Amino acid sequence: MNNTSWSSSSSACMPCSYLPLLHLDRPLPTGAKRCSQFLFLSVTAVLVLCLLAFASRSTGSARFALIGDIGVEPAGHVHSLPISRGLATGVSDKSSGSRLFFKPSYPWTNSMLLWQRTSFHFQPEKNWMNGVDRNPYLIVLLFFSFLFKYYPDGELLLLTVGAGPMYYKGWYHLFYQYNPDSAVWGNITWGHAVSKDLVHWLYLPIAMVPDHWYDANGVWTGSATLLPHGRLAMLYTGSTLESVQVQNLAFPADPDDQLLLDWVKAESNPVVVPPPGVGAKDFRDPTTAWYVAAEGAWFVAIGSKNDTLRRHSGIVLVYKTVDFIQYELLPGVLHAVDGTGMWECVDFFPVATEVATGLDTSEPAGPGVKHVLKASLDDDKHDYYAIGTYNAALNAWEPDEPEKDVGVGLRYDYGKFYASKTFFDPLKKRRVLWGWIGETDSERTDLTKGWASLQALPRTVLFDQKTGSSLLQWPVDEVDKLRLTKNNLGSISLAAGSVLPLDVGTATQLDIVAEFALNYSASANANEADVGYNCSTSGGAASRGVLGPFGFLVLADQNRSSVASDLVKRVYGSIVPVLDAETLTLRIVVDHSIVESFAQGGRTCITSRVYPTRAIYGAARLFLFNNATGVDVACKSLTVWQMNSAFIRPFDSRLDSSLDSPATKFEHDSVFSEFKNS
């Protein structure tokens, strides 16, 4: 690993907190000594994703790229003050900004808002799911920028956290928190959609609604567990009439129904209530259960926090059950990390360390198997994970590297990505990750356009055998089938200060794959020359430096991100390990107002929401530029595909005739009896 030291005497470039570098014990300052680091920066709200490489020769086995979640707020930055509808009931606020101060509402046109609707990312038809300016929409790679032209598609309500994704009887099912009444948080029900390939989706009727005292304030996040003999258990969090978070059980009214249209809530609900010492509003989001053969029982994890015995600690409680009706709280906690606050949407699953395949959630610990613990931190709205060792007998999980523990180390995604969940796909023997992508515009705008939030592309998750300490995320293979026209632009060499327009046609929906090389001796000299660069006083993104417009420590000028002022504008990023035998690679998937980028095969990912007002439809083009003054950059290969739209529409029995007709529903009492005996 890299043991680079950083100068502490330079003026700080980042006034906000910053994710520490791996193996470093203090935040990153502006001035830095020579280092073997790549910097990969993603700037949202202008569709700016930057991959800036600053590298010198390393004596170690790896170099690192830095992509930063910098969260900088320059003078005049517009703050978002969100409505906290969910806070009163004890759930994190997942609303867009309700109003933005200091600036008037931007006069969005229907054309602008229509452009924001995506074409191959999952969104409900309408409502809330929990889930251009003078500078055109751009993506920056290694001192380069790609400028896109966009085209609208889709129709104009709210989507939130994915709840219970799974594969069942030939269909992928996505259950998601949904407000059927408005494009803001509230009246949380479960929306439902199915797919044969994780790309094309069919909307189904709402699966569950808040219709009992134990979920009167919302049917919140849950997870599915497939039991022996094909039976299915769905555990979910309900918020009671008194806003107490409890865990409830539901199961299909007809297990033979491939579409799982109707659900029965157990008469014994709630099956789990907050234990002593746990706050009534700090107990939510049960995981998929895993089976421990030595115990002859199933184990379920639930996220919480402890502000008494520990210092604002995020914790994971584990319950043991044989029948999913009676539960026993295991002693202690599976894991806890001080200072991380409430852990939402906890996920716990095994990964294979020696083969590139996914594992069933019940795969036991042993040689070639590690366990991933992931939590969504309510305090900062990021998804953190760590890889470690699970001891079922002791109800304990420990990270392999404590400095990369949950909440203080690695993230799934360093952009707008939260409340994710994985599931095991038995069809293709892979683990699939779903993430919720919220809006960064105002609620006022969401209400105008009639919808809010969407799902990230589903991603396969694998253990990174090269680093041995992180995961790899990559869009599922089915996404590649949307590729249409291919533009192979070959290798391109860019001298400092050069700009190259690229003819790739319409840039509404793109899949970009690039590979880069640097002149390491030149960049090493440039590193030394630019250590005094100060992002707040050196002219921002408009000025050129030895290493590009941002100097050694990369920040973006947020005021240039969009003409619209009622947006949350941030800079995202973190570290990208680049091993000695590797070149620097990047894949960027563009779909209207969302951009997902995957650096180094998915070692580091950034998702960005963007709302340009001018670089839409035919107003933007694609460019490649090097804004440095002293470093040439070689793009070894650059390939751009146009992307087709997915069909995402309501299920129609006339069109989708390949489905067997759902069987007649069983009587509830009969189903419940069979469920107990499963």
C-alpha positions in Angstrom: 0.0 0.0 0.0 1.0 3.6 -0.4 2.7 5.3 2.5 2.7 8.8 1.1 3.0 11.6 3.6 1.3 14.9 3.2 2.4 18.4 4.1 0.4 19.9 6.9 1.7 23.4 6.5 -0.2 24.3 3.3 -3.4 26.3 3.5 -6.4 24.1 3.5 -8.3 23.9 0.3 -11.3 22.0 1.6 -13.3 23.7 4.4 -15.6 20.7 4.7 -14.9 17.3 6.1 -13.1 14.9 3.7 -12.9 11.1 3.5 -9.4 10.3 4.7 -6.9 8.7 2.4 -6.4 5.0 2.9 -3.8 4.4 5.6 -3.6 8.1 6.4 -4.7 9.4 9.8 -5.6 12.9 8.9 -7.6 14.8 6.2 -6.1 15.7 2.9 -4.6 19.2 2.8 -4.1 21.3 -0.3 -0.4 21.3 -0.6 1.0 17.9 -1.1 4.4 16.4 -1.5 5.1 14.1 -4.4 2.6 11.2 -4.3 1.6 8.3 -6.5 -2.0 9.4 -6.6 -4.6 9.7 -9.4 -7.4 12.2 -8.7 -10.9 11.4 -10.0 -13.4 14.2 -9.4 -17.1 14.2 -10.1 -18.9 17.5 -10.1 -22.7 17.2 -10.0 -25.4 19.7 -11.1 -23.5 20.5 -14.3 -23.0 16.9 -15.3 -19.4 17.2 -14.5 -17.5 14.0 -13.7 -13.8 14.5 -13.5 -11.1 11.9 -13.7 -7.9 13.8 -13.2 -4.7 11.9 -13.0 -1.8 13.2 -11.0 0.8 10.5 -10.8 4.4 10.0 -10.2 6.4 6.7 -10.1 5.6 4.6 -7.1 8.0 2.4 -5.2 5.1 0.5 -3.8 2.8 -1.9 -5.5 -0.1 0.5 -6.1 -0.9 4.0 -7.0 -4.1 5.8 -6.0 -6.5 8.0 -7.7 -8.3 10.5 -5.6 -11.9 11.2 -6.6 -13.1 13.6 -3.7 -16.4 13.9 -1.8 -15.4 17.4 -1.1 -18.7 19.1 -0.5 -17.2 22.6 -1.0 -19.4 25.6 -0.6 -17.8 28.7 -2.2 -19.0 32.2 -1.5 -22.6 32.7 -2.6 -23.4 29.0 -2.5 -27.1 28.3 -2.3 -28.1 26.1 0.7 -30.9 23.6 0.5 -33.3 23.5 3.5 -35.2 20.3 3.0 -38.6 19.5 4.5 -38.2 17.0 7.2 -41.4 15.1 6.8 -39.9 11.8 7.8 -38.1 13.0 10.9 -41.2 13.3 13.0 -41.8 9.6 12.4 -38.2 8.6 12.9 -37.1 7.9 9.4 -34.3 9.9 7.7 -35.3 12.8 5.5 -35.3 11.6 2.0 -36.9 14.6 0.5 -35.4 17.0 -2.0 -34.8 20.5 -0.9 -38.1 22.1 0.0 -36.9 25.6 -0.8 -33.6 27.2 -1.6 -32.8 30.5 0.0 -30.9 33.6 -1.3 -32.0 32.9 -4.9 -35.4 32.9 -6.5 -36.9 29.8 -8.1 -35.5 29.1 -11.5 -38.1 29.4 -14.3 -37.9 25.8 -15.5 -39.7 25.1 -18.7 -41.6 22.0 -19.6 -38.9 21.2 -22.2 -36.1 21.3 -19.5 -38.1 19.2 -17.1 -39.0 16.6 -19.8 -35.3 16.3 -20.6 -34.6 15.2 -17.1 -36.7 12.0 -17.3 -34.4 9.0 -17.9 -34.8 6.3 -20.6 -33.2 3.2 -19.2 -33.0 3.7 -15.4 -36.0 2.4 -13.4 -38.5 5.1 -12.3 -42.2 4.8 -11.4 -44.6 6.4 -13.9 -45.1 9.4 -11.6 -44.8 10.6 -8.0 -42.0 10.1 -5.4 -39.8 7.0 -5.2 -37.3 6.5 -2.3 -35.5 6.0 -4.4 -28.1 24.6 -19.3 -25.8 27.1 -18.4 -23.1 28.9 -20.3 -20.8 26.0 -19.8 -22.3 23.0 -21.6 -23.0 19.7 -19.8 -19.6 18.0 -19.4 -17.7 15.0 -18.2 -14.0 15.5 -17.5 -11.5 12.7 -17.8 -7.9 13.2 -17.0 -7.9 16.9 -17.7 -10.4 16.2 -20.4 -14.1 17.1 -20.8 -16.9 15.3 -22.6 -19.7 17.7 -23.5 -23.1 16.0 -24.2 -26.1 16.9 -26.2 -29.3 15.5 -24.8 -32.7 14.5 -26.1 -35.9 14.0 -24.0 -37.9 10.9 -23.6 -40.4 9.6 -21.1 -43.4 11.0 -19.3 -43.9 12.9 -16.2 -44.7 11.3 -9.4 -41.9 9.5 -5.8 -39.5 6.6 -5.5 -37.3 5.8 -2.5 -35.3 3.0 -0.9 -35.5 -0.3 -2.7 -37.4 -2.8 -0.5 -37.0 -6.5 -1.1 -35.4 -6.9 -4.5 -35.3 -10.6 -5.4 -35.6 -13.3 -8.1 -38.7 -15.5 -7.9 -40.1 -18.1 -10.3 -38.5 -16.6 -13.4 -39.0 -12.9 -12.6 -36.9 -10.3 -11.0 -39.0 -8.4 -8.5 -38.4 -4.9 -7.3 -40.4 -3.6 -4.3 -39.8 0.0 -3.6 -41.1 2.7 -1.2 -43.5 4.9 -3.1 -45.9 7.8 -2.5 -48.8 7.2 -4.8 -50.2 10.7 -4.1 -47.4 13.2 -4.7 -43.8 13.8 -5.8 -42.6 14.4 -2.2 -42.1 12.0 0.7 -45.2 10.7 2.5 -47.9 8.0 2.6 -45.2 5.3 2.1 -46.5 2.2 0.4 -44.8 -0.5 -1.6 -44.6 -0.1 -5.3 -43.9 -3.2 -7.3 -42.3 -4.0 -10.7 -41.0 -7.1 -12.5 -38.5 -7.8 -15.1 -37.0 -10.7 -17.0 -33.5 -9.1 -17.4 -33.2 -6.2 -14.9 -33.4 -3.7 -17.7 -36.9 -3.8 -19.1 -39.6 -3.4 -16.4 -43.3 -3.9 -16.0 -45.2 -1.9 -13.4 -47.6 -3.9 -11.2 -50.2 -2.8 -8.8 -49.1 -1.5 -5.4 -48.0 -4.5 -3.3 -48.6 -3.2 0.3 -50.3 -0.2 1.9 -50.2 1.2 5.4 -53.5 -0.3 6.6 -52.8 -1.6 10.1 -51.9 0.1 13.4 -48.4 -1.4 13.2 -47.7 0.3 9.8 -50.1 3.2 9.8 -47.3 5.7 9.3 -45.7 3.8 6.5 -44.6 0.5 5.0 -40.9 1.1 5.1 -37.9 -0.9 4.0 -37.9 -4.7 4.1 -36.1 -7.7 2.7 -37.2 -11.0 1.2 -36.0 -14.4 2.2 -36.6 -17.5 0.1 -37.4 -20.5 2.4 -37.2 -24.2 1.6 -39.9 -25.6 -0.6 -40.1 -22.3 -2.5 -41.9 -20.4 0.2 -41.2 -16.7 0.7 -41.0 -14.5 3.8 -40.9 -10.7 3.6 -39.9 -8.8 6.7 -40.4 -5.1 6.7 -40.4 -2.1 9.0 -43.7 -0.5 9.9 -44.1 2.8 11.7 -47.0 2.5 14.1 -49.7 5.1 14.9 -47.3 6.3 17.7 -44.3 6.3 15.3 -42.7 3.3 16.9 -40.6 1.3 14.4 -41.5 -2.4 14.5 -40.7 -5.3 12.3 -43.6 -7.1 10.5 -44.0 -10.3 8.5 -45.8 -10.6 5.1 -46.0 -13.5 2.7 -47.6 -14.1 -0.7 -51.3 -14.9 -0.7 -50.5 -17.4 -3.5 -46.9 -18.7 -3.6 -47.6 -20.1 -7.1 -48.3 -16.6 -8.5 -45.2 -15.7 -10.4 -46.1 -12.0 -10.2 -46.7 -12.0 -6.4 -49.6 -9.6 -6.8 -51.2 -10.1 -3.4 -49.6 -10.1 0.0 -50.9 -11.2 3.4 -49.7 -9.5 6.6 -49.2 -12.0 9.5 -51.8 -11.9 12.3 -48.9 -12.0 14.8 -47.5 -8.6 13.6 -45.5 -6.9 14.8 -43.1 -9.9 15.2 -40.3 -7.8 16.6 -40.4 -4.6 18.6 -37.5 -2.3 19.8 -35.6 -4.0 22.6 -34.7 -2.2 25.9 -32.1 0.5 25.3 -33.1 1.0 21.7 -35.0 4.1 20.7 -38.5 3.7 19.4 -37.5 5.6 16.2 -34.1 3.9 15.8 -34.9 0.3 14.8 -35.5 -0.4 11.2 -34.7 -2.1 7.9 -34.3 -5.9 8.4 -31.9 -7.7 6.1 -32.5 -10.9 4.1 -32.2 -13.7 6.6 -29.3 -16.2 6.4 -29.4 -19.8 7.6 -26.9 -21.1 10.2 -26.9 -24.9 10.0 -25.2 -25.4 13.3 -28.0 -23.5 15.0 -30.8 -24.9 12.8 -32.2 -21.4 12.6 -32.3 -18.2 10.5 -30.6 -15.0 11.5 -31.8 -11.5 10.6 -29.9 -8.2 11.1 -31.5 -4.9 11.9 -29.9 -1.5 12.0 -30.0 0.9 15.0 -27.8 3.2 17.1 -26.7 3.5 20.7 -26.3 7.0 22.2 -26.0 5.8 25.8 -23.5 3.0 26.3 -21.5 4.2 23.3 -20.7 7.5 21.7 -23.3 7.9 19.0 -22.6 4.5 17.7 -24.1 2.8 14.7 -25.0 -0.8 15.6 -26.3 -4.0 14.1 -28.6 -6.2 16.2 -29.2 -9.9 15.2 -32.3 -11.9 15.8 -32.6 -15.7 15.6 -35.8 -17.4 14.4 -36.9 -20.8 13.4 -40.3 -20.0 12.0 -40.1 -16.2 11.2 -42.8 -15.6 13.8 -41.0 -16.0 17.1 -37.6 -14.2 17.4 -34.8 -14.2 19.9 -32.4 -11.3 20.3 -28.8 -12.6 20.3 -26.5 -11.2 23.0 -24.4 -8.2 22.2 -24.2 -6.7 18.7 -22.9 -8.0 15.4 -20.8 -4.9 15.1 -20.7 -1.3 16.3 -18.7 1.8 15.2 -18.5 4.9 17.5 -19.5 8.2 16.0 -21.3 6.9 13.0 -24.9 7.4 14.2 -28.0 5.5 13.0 -27.4 2.7 10.6 -30.1 2.3 8.0 -30.6 -0.3 5.3 -28.0 -2.6 6.8 -26.9 -5.4 4.4 -24.8 -8.4 5.3 -23.7 -11.0 2.7 -20.8 -13.3 1.8 -18.3 -12.8 -1.0 -16.1 -15.3 -2.7 -12.4 -14.3 -2.5 -10.9 -16.7 -5.0 -13.6 -17.0 -7.7 -15.6 -14.4 -9.6 -19.0 -15.6 -8.6 -21.8 -14.5 -6.3 -22.7 -16.4 -3.2 -26.0 -17.2 -1.6 -26.7 -15.2 1.5 -26.6 -18.3 3.7 -23.1 -19.3 2.5 -21.1 -20.0 5.7 -17.9 -18.4 6.6 -14.8 -20.4 5.8 -11.8 -20.6 3.4 -12.4 -18.4 0.3 -15.3 -16.6 1.9 -15.5 -13.2 3.5 -18.5 -11.3 4.7 -19.5 -7.7 3.7 -21.2 -5.5 6.2 -22.8 -2.4 4.8 -24.7 0.4 6.4 -26.4 3.6 5.1 -25.5 6.3 7.5 -28.4 8.5 8.5 -26.1 11.3 9.6 -24.4 11.9 6.2 -26.6 9.9 3.7 -23.8 7.8 2.3 -23.5 4.0 2.0 -20.4 2.5 3.6 -19.1 -1.0 3.6 -16.3 -3.1 4.9 -15.0 -6.6 4.3 -14.3 -8.9 7.3 -14.8 -12.1 9.1 -18.0 -13.5 10.5 -18.2 -15.7 13.5 -21.8 -17.0 13.8 -21.2 -18.8 17.1 -20.1 -15.5 18.8 -22.5 -13.3 16.9 -19.6 -11.2 15.8 -18.2 -9.6 12.7 -14.8 -7.9 12.6 -13.3 -5.9 9.6 -10.1 -7.1 8.1 -8.7 -3.6 8.3 -10.1 -1.5 11.2 -9.1 1.8 9.5 -11.6 0.8 6.7 -14.5 0.0 9.1 -18.1 0.7 8.3 -18.8 4.4 8.3 -15.1 5.5 8.3 -13.7 3.8 5.2 -15.0 2.6 1.8 -18.2 3.6 0.2 -20.2 1.9 -2.5 -20.5 5.1 -4.4 -19.0 8.6 -3.8 -21.9 10.5 -5.4 -25.7 10.6 -5.0 -26.3 7.0 -4.0 -28.0 5.8 -0.8 -30.2 3.1 0.9 -28.9 0.3 -1.3 -29.6 -3.4 -1.0 -28.2 -6.5 -2.6 -29.8 -9.8 -3.5 -28.4 -13.1 -4.7 -29.4 -14.0 -8.3 -29.6 -17.8 -8.4 -30.2 -17.7 -12.2 -26.8 -16.2 -13.0 -25.0 -17.0 -9.7 -24.3 -13.3 -9.0 -24.9 -10.7 -6.3 -26.8 -7.7 -7.6 -26.7 -4.3 -5.9 -29.5 -1.8 -6.1 -29.1 1.9 -5.1 -31.6 4.7 -4.7 -30.8 8.0 -6.4 -32.5 11.0 -5.0 -33.0 14.4 -6.6 -30.7 17.4 -6.0 -33.2 20.0 -7.2 -35.9 21.5 -5.1 -39.2 19.9 -4.0 -40.9 22.8 -5.7 -39.4 21.7 -9.0 -40.3 18.0 -8.3 -43.9 18.9 -7.7 -43.9 20.8 -11.0 -42.5 18.0 -13.0 -44.6 15.4 -11.2 -41.9 12.8 -10.2 -38.8 12.4 -8.0 -36.0 9.9 -7.6 -35.0 6.7 -9.5 -32.9 3.6 -9.2 -29.3 3.3 -10.2 -28.4 0.7 -12.8 -28.3 -2.7 -11.1 -24.7 -3.7 -10.5 -22.9 -7.0 -10.0 -20.7 -7.0 -6.9 -17.5 -9.1 -6.6 -14.5 -9.2 -4.4 -11.5 -7.4 -5.9 -8.9 -10.1 -5.9 -6.2 -7.7 -7.0 -6.4 -5.3 -4.1 -7.7 -7.9 -1.7 -9.5 -5.2 0.3 -12.4 -3.8 -1.7 -15.3 -4.7 -3.9 -15.8 -4.2 -7.6 -19.2 -2.9 -8.9 -20.2 -3.1 -12.6 -23.4 -2.6 -14.5 -25.1 -6.0 -15.0 -24.3 -7.5 -18.4 -27.8 -7.0 -19.6 -27.2 -3.2 -19.8 -24.7 -3.9 -22.6 -27.6 -5.1 -24.8 -28.9 -1.5 -24.9 -25.8 -0.5 -26.9 -26.6 0.7 -30.4 -24.2 2.7 -32.7 -20.5 2.2 -31.8 -18.0 5.0 -32.3 -14.4 3.6 -31.9 -12.3 6.8 -31.7 -9.1 4.9 -31.2 -6.1 6.5 -29.4 -5.8 10.2 -28.9 -2.9 12.3 -27.7 -3.7 15.7 -26.2 -1.1 18.3 -25.6 -1.5 20.7 -22.7 -4.2 23.3 -23.5 -5.7 21.4 -26.5 -9.4 20.9 -27.2 -10.7 18.2 -29.6 -14.4 18.0 -30.7 -15.7 14.5 -31.1 -18.4 13.5 -33.5 -20.5 10.9 -31.8 -24.0 12.0 -32.8 -26.8 12.6 -30.3 -25.5 12.4 -26.7 -28.7 11.9 -24.8 -27.9 8.3 -23.8 -24.3 7.2 -24.0 -22.0 4.4 -22.7 -18.4 5.6 -22.7 -15.4 3.4 -22.1 -11.9 5.0 -22.0 -8.3 4.0 -21.1 -5.6 6.5 -20.2 -1.9 6.8 -19.9 0.2 9.6 -18.5 3.7 10.9 -18.8 4.8 10.1 -15.3 8.0 12.0 -15.2 6.2 15.2 -16.5 3.4 14.8 -14.0 5.9 14.3 -11.1 7.6 17.6 -12.0 4.2 19.2 -12.3 3.2 17.9 -8.8 6.1 19.7 -7.3 5.4 22.9 -9.2 1.7 23.1 -8.2 1.8 22.2 -4.5 1.0 25.8 -3.6 -2.2 25.9 -5.6 -5.1 27.1 -3.5 -8.6 26.2 -4.9 -10.4 29.1 -3.2 -8.0 31.8 -4.3 -6.5 30.6 -7.6 -9.3 31.3 -10.0 -11.4 28.2 -9.7 -12.2 26.0 -12.7 -11.7 28.8 -15.2 -8.0 29.2 -14.7 -5.4 26.8 -16.0 -2.7 25.2 -13.9 0.2 22.9 -14.4 -2.1 20.0 -13.6 -5.3 21.4 -15.1 -7.8 24.0 -14.0 -7.9 22.8 -10.4 -4.3 22.5 -9.3 -3.0 19.5 -7.5 -6.0 19.2 -5.2 -8.9 19.1 -7.4 -12.0 21.2 -6.7 -14.7 22.5 -9.1 -16.1 25.9 -9.4 -19.7 25.1 -8.4 -21.0 28.5 -9.5 -20.4 27.4 -13.1 -22.4 24.2 -12.8 -25.8 25.6 -14.0 -27.7 28.8 -14.5 -30.4 27.4 -12.2 -29.8 28.5 -8.6 -32.4 26.2 -6.8 -30.1 23.2 -6.9 -27.7 21.5 -4.5 -24.3 21.6 -6.2 -21.5 19.6 -4.8 -18.1 18.0 -5.7 -17.8 14.3 -5.2 -14.9 11.9 -5.1 -12.5 9.5 -3.4 -9.5 7.3 -3.9 -9.0 4.9 -6.9 -6.3 2.4 -6.4 -4.4 1.8 -9.7 -2.0 -1.1 -9.5 1.5 -1.0 -11.1 0.5 -3.3 -13.9 -2.7 -1.5 -14.7 -3.6 1.5 -16.9 -6.2 4.0 -15.8 -9.7 3.0 -17.0 -13.2 4.6 -16.8 -16.7 3.7 -17.9 -19.4 6.4 -17.9 -23.1 5.7 -18.5 -25.2 8.7 -19.3 -29.0 8.7 -19.2 -30.4 12.2 -19.4 -30.2 13.6 -15.8 -28.1 10.8 -14.3 -24.5 9.9 -14.9 -22.9 6.8 -13.4 -19.1 6.4 -13.6 -17.0 3.4 -12.8 -13.3 3.8 -12.4 -10.8 1.0 -12.6 -13.3 -1.8 -13.3 -15.6 -0.5 -10.6 -13.2 -0.1 -7.7 -14.6 3.4 -7.2 -18.0 4.6 -8.4 -19.7 8.0 -8.6 -23.3 8.7 -9.4 -24.4 12.3 -10.2 -27.7 14.0 -10.8 -27.6 16.9 -13.2 -30.0 19.6 -14.3 -28.5 21.8 -17.1 -30.7 24.5 -18.5 -29.0 25.0 -21.9 -26.9 21.9 -22.7 -30.0 19.8 -23.5 -31.4 18.3 -26.7 -29.2 19.6 -29.5 -27.4 22.3 -27.6 -24.4 20.3 -26.4 -21.6 18.3 -28.1 -18.9 16.0 -27.0 -15.3 17.4 -26.5 -12.1 16.0 -25.2 -9.7 18.6 -23.8 -6.6 18.9 -21.7 -6.6 22.0 -19.6 -3.2 21.5 -18.0 -0.3 23.7 -18.8 2.6 21.3 -18.3 1.4 17.7 -18.8 0.4 15.9 -21.9 -2.2 13.2 -21.7 -2.7 10.1 -23.9 -6.1 8.5 -24.3 -5.1 5.0 -25.3 -8.6 4.1 -26.4 -12.0 5.8 -26.4 -15.2 4.0 -27.4 -18.7 5.6 -27.3 -21.9 3.8 -27.8 -25.4 5.3 -28.3 -27.8 3.6 -25.9 -31.3 2.4 -26.6 -34.2 3.1 -24.3 -35.6 0.3 -22.2 -39.3 -0.4 -22.1 -40.6 0.4 -18.7 -44.4 0.3 -18.7 -47.4 -1.1 -16.9 -47.9 -4.8 -17.2 -50.4 -5.7 -19.9 -51.8 -9.2 -20.0 -52.5 -8.8 -23.7 -48.8 -8.0 -24.5 -47.2 -10.1 -21.8 -49.0 -13.3 -22.6 -46.1 -15.5 -21.8 -47.1 -15.4 -18.2 -49.3 -18.0 -16.8 -52.5 -16.6 -15.3 -52.2 -16.1 -11.6 -53.8 -18.9 -9.7 -56.8 -18.3 -7.5 -55.7 -16.9 -4.1 -55.6 -19.3 -1.2 -57.5 -18.6 1.9 -55.4 -16.5 4.3 -55.7 -18.9 7.2 -54.6 -21.8 5.1 -51.5 -19.9 3.8 -50.5 -18.8 7.2 -50.7 -22.4 8.5 -48.5 -23.6 5.7 -46.1 -20.8 6.2 -45.6 -21.7 9.9 -44.9 -25.3 9.0 -42.3 -24.4 6.2 
